[in-house]
C-alpha cells in the first residue's frame, strides 16, 4: 500500500534545516537507538543558553552528572565541601538518610564504593575518569553507554565497569527523586553564574572580533554540578563538542567579582563563584581550534618545534600533535594579552583644570603601560619555560594585531605562514624548561583536558563526501554495497533514505526512516530519522500534526541528543514544517492565489508533495 506519491517530494525541502552530514561523528556521538520514556530531564538539561555568546553556547545541568557525582560523594569524595553550595550538604544528608533506612541501599552502596576504591587514582585524575564516563552516558534510569565501549576516551574506559553498580545504587537510593526535589537550588546555581559567564564570553568574543551569534555544528557547554568541588574544573574536547564540568562556590564578601581596571576583561577570576580563568581557557580553545585546524597542512612547517619540546613538562599528546600544540600556544598568548595585571589603569580626568592635569595623566598612562607590559611579558616567559615555546611569537603578533585593529581570523594565516621557524627553533633550544614538579609550571591553565581518540575514515564517510559533492550515484553505490554486506547497517540505511528523497521516492524514504527508528543502533541517526518523519507528516497535503509532534518529541527523548538535533526538533514542535512550493517550469502555468512567491536565490524552488492516501503510517 502506497502512502506517498512518487516524484512529488524534494529532499532539499526537508533538508533545508539539516546539516549536510547529519551523521557527523565524534567521540561524543551516540550509538544506541533505544528510546526511553519522556522524563523531566534528559542527559543534559538546558537551563539557560548563553545566547549572546553564540547559539551553540550554553549553560546547563545534567541529571546524569548529578547521579555520578552523588555516588562519588556517598563513597568518600569530600573535596571542596567547605566552599561548596549548601545544596551539596543537603543532598549528602538525604542520601545518608536513605542508607540508614534501607539495608538494600546500604549493600548497593558498599558494592559501589568497593569498586570506586579499587579503581582509585592519584590527584585530579581520580575524579576526571568518572566525569569523562558520565559525559558518555544516557539519562537515568538507564545510565548506559551512548557510544560503543571502543569509542570511549581512555580514562572513561578504565571505569566503565562501575555502570551496573551505579545503576543499582541510583535506583535503590531513588536519586532521581532527590534530583527533582532540588531543582530550585540547581536553577539558583545557574542563575548565580549566568550573567558573569555571559559577560566573560561576550568580552572574549569582542577581543577576538568574533561574531556573537554563529552556529557551525560545534557546541561549547558549561555543565554545572554542585556536588563536585568548586576547585575541580574538568574540560573535555570530544570531536566538535567542548565541555567544561565545574561547580560554583559560595559567594561572600571575599569573592573577587571583577578584574582590575587594567584588565581587558571586566570579569574577575572567581566571578559568580566559578573558576573563570579556566572557563575562559576552554572557550578560547573553542574559538581558536577551527582557525588552526583549517590550516592544519600549513602547520606542518612548524614540526621542527616538536623536536625541541620533547623534554618539556607538557602532555605527551602535545609533543606529537603540532596542530594541538600550536593552538595551545596561541591560546596562552591571548590569555597573556587579556590578563588581569593586578593594578588599575589610570582614569582620564573628567574635568581638566590645568594643562598639567593632562600631562600628569599621560605620564601615568605611559608608566602603567610599561608596568602592565612587564607583567604580561613575565607570564609569557612562564608559559614558554613550561614548554609552550611559540607563545612569545604569537604574543608579538597579537600586539601588532591589537594596535592595527586586525581580527585574529584575518591575521592567523600570516601568524602561521609567516613565522620564522628556524629562528623559533633556535630560540626554543635556549629556553630552560621547568621541572615537571615545579611550582611555576603552567600546564593547560590547570584544566584537565582530553581529546577523544581519532576516528578512522569509514566507507560511509566516503559516501557522505560523495553526496556533499553532488555525486548521488557514487554515494548510492557505496550504500548499496554496505547494505548487501550488512542489511542492518544504520548509516547505510540512513544514506539510502536521504537518497530516495532526493530521487523523489518519499514512500521508500519513509519506510527506511521507520526501520532506522525501530532497529537503529546509532542514537544520532535515530534522532535525525525521527525529525525526518516529523517533517514528512507535517509536509503532507493533509498534515498529521499530532504524529509529527510525536516524532519531534521522540527525537528529543533519544539518549545523548545533540544540540543541532534538539534545535531542529524543538523548531518542529514550535511550528509545523512547511515544504516550499514547486518551481513553475511551464510559462503557461500560473500559481494559485495562495501559492508562495518564488525565492530569487532558487533555494525555495522545491517540490511539494501529497500522500496518495489520506492515512499516513503510524510512527514508532
Secondary structure, 3 states (H helix, E strand, C coil): CCCCCCCCCCHHHHHCCCCCCCCCCCCCCCCCCCECCCCCCCCCEEEEECHHHCCCEEEEECHHHHHHHHHHHHCCCCCCHHHECHHHHHHHHHHHHHHHHCHHHHHHHHHHHHHHHHCCCCCCHHHHHHHHHHCCECCCCCCCECCCHHHCCHHHHCCHHHHHHHHHHHHHCCHHHHHHHCHHHHHHHHHHHHHHHHHHHHHHHHHHCCCCCCCCCCEEEEEECCCCCCCCCEEEEECCEEEEEECCECCCCCCCCECCCCCCCCECCCHHHCCHHHHHHHHHHHHHHHHHHCCCCHHHHHCHHHHHHHHCCCCHHHHCCHHHHHHHHHHHHHHHHCCCCCCCCCCCCCCCCCHHHHHHHHHHHHHHHHHHHHHHHHHHHHHHHCCCCCHHHHHHHHHHHHHHCCCHHHHHHHHHHCCCHHHHHHHHHCCCCCCCCCCCCCCHHHCECCECCCCCCCHHHHHHHHHHCCCHHHHHHHHHHHHHHCCCCHHHHHHHHHHHHHCCCHHHHHHHHHHHHHHCCCHHHHHHHHHHHHHHHHCCCCCCHHHHHHHHHHHHCECCCCHHHHHHHHHHHHCCCCCCCCCCCCCCCCCCCCCCCCCCCCCCCCCCCCCCCCCCCCCC
